[in-house]
Amino acid sequence: MDDKVQARLKAHMTAPDDQLILDLDDGVGNYSSVGNCSLDTSFQLLIVTKENLDPTYNAEVASPLGPVFIKDYTTTYIEGSPKLDLNKYGMIRLKTQAGTVDESVAIKDYPEVVAAAGKTHDC
């Protein structure tokens, strides 16, 4: 995770108990909005409170900002020294030694608020 991505995330992580999730938006978990509607690999960075950390995110990756929670089966996407940096357009990019995984990783603050409101996605 490069310094620019860290600075961007720190601006979103304002509470002392904020947790960071790197979510494969595949329809699994409380915060997934796309799921089977998507034909591409889409990751998003979620900032949630510790009490709202969905148990679906049952593995951790170390980062300079503390643990980043992931779904254990998504490790195959981020094997080989995963890195978050900014692309030439200023968007967060997820890449590994094998290449770019996602060119546009969004940041979502407190998605549990949206989930609690009963908002659903309809393909």
C-alpha positions as CSV (number, residue, x, y, z in Angstrom):
1,M,0.0,0.0,0.0
2,D,1.7,3.2,-1.1
3,D,1.8,6.4,0.8
4,K,-0.9,8.1,-1.4
5,V,-3.4,5.3,-0.8
6,Q,-2.6,5.3,2.9
7,A,-3.3,9.0,3.1
8,R,-6.6,8.6,1.2
9,L,-7.7,5.8,3.5
10,K,-6.7,7.6,6.6
11,A,-9.0,10.5,5.6
12,H,-11.9,8.0,5.6
13,M,-10.9,6.1,8.8
14,T,-11.9,8.6,11.3
15,A,-13.0,6.5,14.3
16,P,-10.5,4.6,16.5
17,D,-12.4,1.3,16.0
18,D,-12.6,1.6,12.2
19,Q,-11.6,-1.6,10.3
20,L,-10.5,-2.0,6.7
21,I,-11.9,-4.6,4.4
22,L,-10.7,-5.5,0.9
23,D,-13.9,-7.0,-0.5
24,L,-14.3,-9.0,-3.7
25,D,-17.7,-7.8,-4.7
26,D,-19.0,-11.3,-5.6
27,G,-22.4,-11.3,-3.9
28,V,-21.1,-12.9,-0.7
29,G,-21.3,-10.9,2.6
30,N,-23.5,-8.1,3.9
31,Y,-21.7,-5.4,1.9
32,S,-21.7,-6.9,-1.6
33,S,-23.9,-5.1,-4.1
34,V,-23.1,-6.6,-7.5
35,G,-22.5,-10.3,-7.1
36,N,-23.6,-12.4,-10.1
37,C,-24.5,-9.4,-12.1
38,S,-20.9,-8.5,-12.7
39,L,-18.7,-10.3,-15.3
40,D,-15.5,-8.7,-14.1
41,T,-13.3,-8.9,-11.0
42,S,-14.3,-6.0,-8.8
43,F,-12.8,-5.2,-5.4
44,Q,-13.8,-2.4,-3.0
45,L,-12.3,-1.1,0.1
46,L,-14.8,-0.9,3.0
47,I,-14.4,1.0,6.2
48,V,-16.6,-0.5,8.9
49,T,-16.7,-0.3,12.7
50,K,-15.3,-3.2,14.6
51,E,-18.7,-4.2,15.9
52,N,-20.0,-4.4,12.3
53,L,-17.2,-6.5,10.9
54,D,-19.0,-9.2,9.0
55,P,-17.7,-12.7,9.9
56,T,-17.6,-13.4,6.1
57,Y,-14.2,-11.6,6.2
58,N,-12.4,-14.3,8.0
59,A,-8.8,-13.8,6.9
60,E,-6.3,-10.9,7.2
61,V,-3.6,-9.3,5.2
62,A,-1.1,-7.1,6.9
63,S,-0.8,-3.4,5.9
64,P,0.8,-0.2,7.2
65,L,-2.7,0.8,8.5
66,G,-3.3,-2.5,10.4
67,P,-5.0,-5.7,9.3
68,V,-7.0,-5.7,6.2
69,F,-9.8,-8.2,6.4
70,I,-10.7,-10.4,3.3
71,K,-12.7,-13.5,2.5
72,D,-10.4,-16.4,2.8
73,Y,-11.1,-17.7,-0.7
74,T,-10.0,-14.4,-2.3
75,T,-6.4,-15.0,-1.5
76,T,-6.0,-16.6,-4.9
77,Y,-6.6,-13.1,-6.4
78,I,-4.0,-11.4,-4.3
79,E,-1.1,-13.9,-4.1
80,G,2.3,-12.6,-4.8
81,S,2.8,-9.4,-2.8
82,P,-0.5,-7.5,-3.4
83,K,-0.1,-3.8,-3.7
84,L,-2.5,-0.8,-3.7
85,D,-1.3,2.3,-5.5
86,L,-2.8,5.1,-7.6
87,N,-3.0,4.7,-11.4
88,K,-2.3,7.6,-13.8
89,Y,-6.0,8.7,-13.3
90,G,-5.7,8.9,-9.5
91,M,-7.8,5.8,-9.0
92,I,-6.8,3.1,-6.5
93,R,-5.3,0.1,-8.3
94,L,-4.9,-3.4,-6.9
95,K,-2.0,-5.3,-8.4
96,T,0.2,-8.3,-7.7
97,Q,3.4,-9.7,-9.2
98,A,1.2,-11.3,-11.9
99,G,-0.3,-8.0,-13.0
100,T,-3.2,-5.7,-12.4
101,V,-6.2,-7.3,-10.6
102,D,-8.5,-4.3,-10.5
103,E,-7.8,-0.9,-12.0
104,S,-10.5,1.0,-10.0
105,V,-10.9,0.0,-6.4
106,A,-13.6,2.1,-4.7
107,I,-13.7,3.2,-1.1
108,K,-17.0,2.8,0.8
109,D,-17.4,4.3,4.2
110,Y,-19.7,2.5,6.6
111,P,-21.6,0.3,4.1
112,E,-23.4,-1.3,7.0
113,V,-25.6,1.8,7.2
114,V,-26.7,1.2,3.6
115,A,-27.2,-2.6,4.3
116,A,-29.3,-1.8,7.4
117,A,-31.5,0.4,5.3
118,G,-32.6,-2.6,3.3
119,K,-31.2,-1.3,0.1
120,T,-30.9,-4.2,-2.4
121,H,-29.4,-4.5,-5.9
122,D,-31.6,-5.8,-8.7
123,C,-30.0,-7.0,-12.0
